[in-house]
Amino acid sequence: STAYALRVRGDSMIEDHICDGDIVIIEPAATVNDGEISVAMLDDDSVTLKRIYREGKRVRLQPANSTMKPIYSNNVRLRGRVISIMRQT
């Protein structure tokens, strides 16, 4: 499968040095390891970039921003993992 790029919107991953406007390169994957920064589609079809942790039957989507709370879901569709970050200066 072919890697693809997404532009980051928002500051939820700022403490992992992923900033608003950055481009992340995504390797498509239906499963990822706990702690990997991943693209996930939520129940409402919104897409988010977070660290993924499995906790029993649910998944915790953990932002890297101490001002934000994690998202918990029983139905997350993983779309891939971040393999590179590009920033325009």
HUUR-V439383 format. One record per pair of residues at least 24 apart in sequence whose C-alpha atoms are under 10 Angstrom apart, sorted by the first residue. I is the first residue (numbers start at 1). J is the second residue. If there is no record, write none. Layout:
# HUUR-V439383
i:I j:J
i:I j:J
This chain:
# HUUR-V439383
i:1 j:27
i:1 j:28
i:1 j:29
i:2 j:26
i:2 j:27
i:2 j:28
i:3 j:27
i:3 j:28
i:3 j:29
i:3 j:80
i:3 j:81
i:3 j:82
i:3 j:83
i:4 j:28
i:4 j:80
i:4 j:82
i:5 j:82
i:5 j:84
i:5 j:85
i:5 j:86
i:6 j:39
i:6 j:49
i:6 j:82
i:6 j:85
i:7 j:85
i:7 j:86
i:7 j:87
i:8 j:48
i:8 j:49
i:8 j:85
i:9 j:48
i:9 j:49
i:10 j:48
i:10 j:49
i:11 j:63
i:11 j:64
i:11 j:65
i:11 j:67
i:11 j:68
i:12 j:48
i:12 j:49
i:12 j:50
i:12 j:62
i:12 j:63
i:12 j:64
i:12 j:65
i:12 j:66
i:12 j:67
i:12 j:68
i:12 j:69
i:12 j:70
i:13 j:37
i:13 j:49
i:13 j:50
i:13 j:51
i:13 j:62
i:13 j:63
i:13 j:64
i:13 j:65
i:13 j:66
i:13 j:68
i:14 j:63
i:14 j:64
i:14 j:65
i:14 j:66
i:15 j:63
i:15 j:64
i:15 j:65
i:15 j:66
i:16 j:50
i:16 j:51
i:16 j:63
i:16 j:64
i:16 j:65
i:17 j:64
i:17 j:85
i:18 j:49
i:18 j:64
i:18 j:85
i:18 j:86
i:18 j:87
i:19 j:85
i:19 j:86
i:19 j:87
i:20 j:87
i:21 j:86
i:21 j:87
i:21 j:88
i:22 j:85
i:22 j:86
i:22 j:87
i:22 j:88
i:22 j:89
i:23 j:84
i:23 j:85
i:23 j:86
i:23 j:87
i:23 j:88
i:24 j:49
i:24 j:81
i:24 j:82
i:24 j:83
i:24 j:84
i:24 j:85
i:24 j:86
i:24 j:87
i:25 j:80
i:25 j:81
i:25 j:82
i:25 j:83
i:25 j:84
i:25 j:85
i:25 j:86
i:26 j:79
i:26 j:80
i:26 j:81
i:26 j:82
i:26 j:83
i:26 j:84
i:26 j:85
i:27 j:79
i:27 j:80
i:27 j:81
i:27 j:82
i:27 j:83
i:27 j:84
i:28 j:78
i:28 j:79
i:28 j:80
i:28 j:81
i:28 j:82
i:28 j:83
i:29 j:78
i:29 j:79
i:29 j:80
i:29 j:81
i:30 j:77
i:30 j:78
i:30 j:79
i:30 j:80
i:30 j:81
i:31 j:77
i:31 j:78
i:31 j:79
i:31 j:80
i:31 j:81
i:32 j:78
i:32 j:79
i:32 j:80
i:32 j:81
i:33 j:81
i:34 j:59
i:34 j:60
i:35 j:60
i:35 j:61
i:35 j:62
i:36 j:80
i:36 j:81
i:36 j:82
i:36 j:83
i:37 j:61
i:37 j:62
i:37 j:63
i:37 j:64
i:37 j:80
i:37 j:81
i:37 j:82
i:37 j:83
i:38 j:78
i:38 j:79
i:38 j:80
i:38 j:81
i:38 j:82
i:38 j:83
i:39 j:76
i:39 j:77
i:39 j:78
i:39 j:79
i:39 j:80
i:39 j:81
i:39 j:82
i:40 j:75
i:40 j:76
i:40 j:77
i:40 j:78
i:40 j:79
i:40 j:80
i:40 j:81
i:41 j:75
i:41 j:76
i:41 j:77
i:41 j:78
i:41 j:79
i:42 j:71
i:42 j:72
i:42 j:73
i:42 j:74
i:42 j:75
i:42 j:76
i:42 j:77
i:42 j:78
i:43 j:73
i:43 j:74
i:43 j:75
i:43 j:76
i:43 j:77
i:45 j:76
i:45 j:77
i:47 j:76
i:47 j:77
i:47 j:78
i:47 j:79
i:48 j:78
i:48 j:79
i:49 j:79
i:49 j:80
i:49 j:81
i:49 j:82
i:50 j:81
i:50 j:82
i:51 j:81
i:51 j:82
i:52 j:76
i:52 j:78
i:52 j:81
